[in-house]
Amino acid sequence: MDLAAELAAARENYTRSGLHEDDLASDPFLMFERWYAEARDAGIVEPNAMVVSTVSVDGAPSSRTVLLKGFSTEGFTFFTNTASRKGSDLEHNPRCAVLFPWHPLERQVRIDGLAHELSSEAVEAYFSQRPRGSQLGAHASHQSRVVAGREELEEAYVRIEAQFEGRPVPVPEEWGGYRVEPERVEFWQGRPGRMHDRLVYLRDGDKWRTERLAP
C-alpha cells in the first residue's frame, strides 16, 4: 500500500465516551480542570502540551507546541522568547488559538482568546524555578532566528555557561510570558460514525453561555 492509499484508509472509530450538556461544569475553567485531571491521570505524556496558533501582521498563520505553565479563571499561561515568531505575531495581533490534543482520550479542548503579556515580576518568578540548563539555553538561543549550524548554538551555550558560572542566571531581556484570556472554549469528544460531541462555552459579558455544534 502506498502512502496516499494508507492515509486515505487511516481512521479510528471513537467509542470511549460521550459528552452531554448535563456533563458540563458551570464555567469552562472548572470543566478544563476536570478534563485536565483526567488526561493527567490517564498517563498522557505532557498533558500540558498545547498548540498555539497566531497570525502575522501580513495575515500568515503559524502554529507551534508550547507548554501550559499556569491556569486560573484569568486564563492560560505560557512562557517563551518574546522576540520569536509567535512573540512578533502577538505584538501585532493578540488574538490567538490554543489546542490541547488529548488523542488517547479521543478529546480536544479548543480555545480562542486574547494574549496578554505577563508582568516582569511574574516572568521572573517563573524563570527562577526553571532548571539551570533551561535558563542558560534561554540566553544562548535567540528563538526563530537563522543560525549557521548546530555548532553555533553549542558554542553560544558554552559562552553563556562560562559567563554565568557560579552565579544566578538572570531573565533574558527578550524572554517573557503570555496569558491567553479565553473568549470561546470548546470541549470536543469523539463519537462513533464521526458524530462527535462539540460543546462550546462563549463569553457573554461576565457570564458564559453554551452551545452545541454539529460535528
Secondary structure, DSSP 8 states (H G I E B T S, - for coil): --HHHHHHH------S----GGG--SSHHHHHHHHHHHHHHTT-SSTTEEEEEEE-TTS-EEEEEEE--EEETTEEEEEEETTSHHHHHHHH--EEEEEEEEGGGTEEEEEEEEEEE--HHHHHHHHTTS-HHHHHHHHH--TT---S-HHHHHHHHHHHHHHTTTS-----TTEEEEEEEEEEEEEEE--GGG--EEEEEEEETTEEEEEEE--
